[in-house]
Amino acid sequence: MSNRDQKLNRRKRRSIYSPALSLLSVAIGSLLGGYGAKDAEAVNIGLDEDGVNLVATTTCAGSGVSSGDGNICIGVGAGYSLSGNDNQVSGVSAGRYLSGNDNQVSGFRAGQRLSGNDNQVSGYQAGYTLSGNDNQVSGFRAGQRLSGNDNQVSGTVAGQRLSGDYNQVSGKFAGYSLSGSHNLVSGFRAGQRLSGNDNQVSGYQAGYTLSGNDN
């Protein structure tokens, strides 16, 4: 028996004995073998474990979803051990260990360990370990460790450790470790350590360590 036939037989055996683990999930991309959406109603599209064939099957094509339901994962290693529900993940290794629900994540390694809900995250490693809810984050490594809620963050490394709520932050390094709430911050390194509330700050390093309110 040729190596190709042996690989085909191994894949057939995996498809026959794979347990049902998730419902109505979709996984697309390579590196799909092993932990994919495994149910009669789940769809996995991608290379098999041996990286030889493009597989479209309802049993064991993928590592896209380990236990969650209603997820869509697109990209090499995307959603590899994802356990949340109703997430849309795209990008190399994006949402790899994501455990939140109803998130939209895109970008290289974006939201890898995201545990919050209802977030929209885009950008290289953006929202990497984000644990807050209802945030909109975009930019290179933006909101990587963000734990606040209802924030809008955009810019390179913006709001990386932001823990406040209802803030709007834009600019490179802006609101890096901001802990206040209801602030409007814009500008390079603006409001990096701002801890006040209801402030409007704009400009280079503006409000860098501001702790007052209503400014």
C-alpha positions as CSV (number, residue, x, y, z in Angstrom):
1,M,0.0,0.0,0.0
2,S,1.4,3.4,-1.0
3,N,2.0,6.2,1.6
4,R,-0.9,8.1,0.0
5,D,-3.3,5.2,0.5
6,Q,-2.2,4.8,4.1
7,K,-2.9,8.5,4.7
8,L,-6.3,8.2,3.1
9,N,-7.1,5.2,5.3
10,R,-6.0,7.0,8.5
11,R,-8.2,10.0,7.6
12,K,-11.2,7.7,6.9
13,R,-10.7,6.0,10.3
14,R,-10.6,9.4,12.0
15,S,-13.8,10.5,10.3
16,I,-15.6,7.3,11.4
17,Y,-14.7,7.4,15.1
18,S,-14.5,11.1,15.8
19,P,-17.0,12.1,18.6
20,A,-19.6,14.8,18.1
21,L,-18.4,17.9,20.1
22,S,-20.0,20.9,18.6
23,L,-23.0,22.1,16.7
24,L,-23.5,24.2,13.6
25,S,-19.8,25.3,13.5
26,V,-17.7,26.1,10.5
27,A,-13.9,25.9,10.3
28,I,-11.9,26.9,7.2
29,G,-8.1,26.7,6.7
30,S,-5.1,24.5,7.1
31,L,-3.9,23.0,10.4
32,L,-7.4,21.8,11.0
33,G,-6.8,18.3,12.1
34,G,-7.6,17.0,15.6
35,Y,-10.0,19.4,17.4
36,G,-12.4,20.6,14.8
37,A,-16.1,21.1,14.8
38,K,-17.2,17.5,15.2
39,D,-20.9,17.0,14.6
40,A,-23.1,15.9,11.8
41,E,-24.2,19.5,11.4
42,A,-20.7,21.0,11.6
43,V,-18.6,21.9,8.5
44,N,-14.8,21.9,8.3
45,I,-12.9,22.8,5.2
46,G,-9.1,22.7,5.1
47,L,-6.0,20.5,4.9
48,D,-6.0,17.2,6.7
49,E,-3.6,16.4,9.5
50,D,-1.0,15.2,7.1
51,G,-1.2,18.4,5.1
52,V,-1.8,16.4,1.9
53,N,-5.4,16.9,0.9
54,L,-8.0,19.7,1.0
55,V,-10.8,18.2,3.1
56,A,-14.4,19.2,3.3
57,T,-16.2,17.0,5.8
58,T,-18.8,17.0,8.6
59,T,-16.6,14.9,11.0
60,C,-12.9,15.5,11.6
61,A,-11.3,18.1,9.3
62,G,-10.4,20.5,12.0
63,S,-9.0,22.1,15.0
64,G,-11.1,25.2,14.4
65,V,-13.5,24.7,17.4
66,S,-13.0,22.5,20.4
67,S,-16.3,22.8,22.2
68,G,-18.1,25.9,21.2
69,D,-21.1,26.2,18.9
70,G,-22.0,28.5,15.9
71,N,-18.4,29.7,15.3
72,I,-16.7,30.6,12.0
73,C,-12.9,30.3,11.9
74,I,-10.9,31.2,8.8
75,G,-7.1,31.0,8.6
76,V,-4.1,28.8,9.5
77,G,-4.6,27.7,13.1
78,A,-7.4,30.2,13.7
79,G,-9.7,29.2,16.6
80,Y,-7.4,26.2,17.3
81,S,-8.9,25.5,20.8
82,L,-11.7,28.0,20.7
83,S,-14.4,27.2,23.3
84,G,-16.8,30.2,23.0
85,N,-20.0,30.5,21.0
86,D,-21.1,32.4,17.9
87,N,-17.7,34.0,17.2
88,Q,-16.2,35.0,13.9
89,V,-12.5,34.6,13.8
90,S,-10.1,35.2,10.8
91,G,-6.3,35.4,10.6
92,V,-3.3,33.2,11.3
93,S,-3.7,31.9,14.8
94,A,-6.4,34.4,15.6
95,G,-8.7,33.5,18.5
96,R,-6.6,30.4,19.1
97,Y,-7.8,29.9,22.7
98,L,-10.7,32.3,22.6
99,S,-13.3,31.5,25.3
100,G,-15.7,34.5,24.9
101,N,-19.0,34.7,23.0
102,D,-20.3,36.8,20.1
103,N,-16.9,38.3,19.2
104,Q,-15.6,39.4,15.8
105,V,-11.8,39.0,15.6
106,S,-9.5,39.5,12.7
107,G,-5.7,39.8,12.3
108,F,-2.5,37.8,12.9
109,R,-2.8,36.3,16.5
110,A,-5.6,38.7,17.3
111,G,-7.7,37.8,20.3
112,Q,-5.7,34.7,21.0
113,R,-6.8,34.4,24.6
114,L,-9.8,36.8,24.5
115,S,-12.4,35.9,27.1
116,G,-14.8,38.9,26.8
117,N,-18.1,39.0,25.0
118,D,-19.5,41.1,22.1
119,N,-16.1,42.6,21.1
120,Q,-14.9,43.7,17.7
121,V,-11.2,43.3,17.4
122,S,-8.9,43.8,14.4
123,G,-5.2,44.2,14.0
124,Y,-1.9,42.3,14.6
125,Q,-2.1,40.8,18.1
126,A,-4.9,43.2,18.9
127,G,-7.0,42.2,22.0
128,Y,-4.6,39.4,22.7
129,T,-5.9,38.7,26.2
130,L,-8.8,41.1,26.2
131,S,-11.3,40.3,29.0
132,G,-13.8,43.2,28.7
133,N,-17.1,43.3,26.9
134,D,-18.6,45.4,24.1
135,N,-15.3,47.0,23.0
136,Q,-14.2,48.1,19.6
137,V,-10.5,47.7,19.2
138,S,-8.3,48.2,16.1
139,G,-4.6,48.7,15.5
140,F,-1.3,47.0,15.9
141,R,-1.3,45.4,19.4
142,A,-4.1,47.6,20.4
143,G,-6.1,46.7,23.6
144,Q,-3.9,43.6,24.1
145,R,-4.8,43.4,27.9
146,L,-7.8,45.6,27.9
147,S,-10.2,44.8,30.7
148,G,-12.7,47.6,30.5
149,N,-16.1,47.7,28.9
150,D,-17.8,49.7,26.1
151,N,-14.6,51.3,24.9
152,Q,-13.6,52.4,21.4
153,V,-9.8,52.1,20.9
154,S,-7.8,52.7,17.7
155,G,-4.1,53.1,17.0
156,T,-0.8,51.3,17.4
157,V,-0.5,49.9,20.9
158,A,-3.5,52.1,22.0
159,G,-5.3,51.2,25.1
160,Q,-3.1,48.2,25.7
161,R,-3.9,47.9,29.4
162,L,-7.0,50.1,29.5
163,S,-9.3,49.2,32.4
164,G,-11.8,52.0,32.3
165,D,-15.3,52.0,30.7
166,Y,-16.9,54.1,28.0
167,N,-13.7,55.7,26.7
168,Q,-12.9,56.8,23.2
169,V,-9.2,56.5,22.5
170,S,-7.2,57.1,19.3
171,G,-3.6,57.6,18.6
172,K,-0.3,55.7,18.9
173,F,0.2,54.6,22.5
174,A,-2.8,56.6,23.5
175,G,-4.6,55.5,26.7
176,Y,-2.0,52.8,27.2
177,S,-3.0,52.1,30.8
178,L,-6.0,54.4,31.1
179,S,-8.2,53.6,34.1
180,G,-10.8,56.3,34.0
181,S,-14.2,56.3,32.4
182,H,-16.1,58.5,29.9
183,N,-12.9,60.1,28.5
184,L,-12.2,61.3,25.0
185,V,-8.5,60.9,24.3
186,S,-6.6,61.5,21.0
187,G,-3.0,62.0,20.1
188,F,0.4,60.3,20.3
189,R,0.8,59.0,23.9
190,A,-2.1,61.0,25.1
191,G,-3.8,60.0,28.3
192,Q,-1.4,57.1,28.8
193,R,-1.9,56.8,32.6
194,L,-5.1,58.9,32.8
195,S,-7.2,57.9,35.8
196,G,-9.8,60.7,35.8
197,N,-13.3,60.7,34.4
198,D,-15.2,62.7,31.8
199,N,-12.1,64.4,30.3
200,Q,-11.4,65.5,26.8
201,V,-7.7,65.3,26.0
202,S,-5.9,65.7,22.6
203,G,-2.4,66.3,21.5
204,Y,1.1,64.9,22.0
205,Q,1.4,63.3,25.5
206,A,-1.7,65.4,26.5
207,G,-3.1,64.3,29.9
208,Y,-0.3,61.8,30.3
209,T,-0.9,61.2,34.0
210,L,-4.1,63.3,34.5
211,S,-6.2,62.2,37.5
212,G,-8.8,64.9,37.6
213,N,-12.4,65.0,36.3
214,D,-14.3,67.1,33.8
215,N,-11.2,68.7,32.1
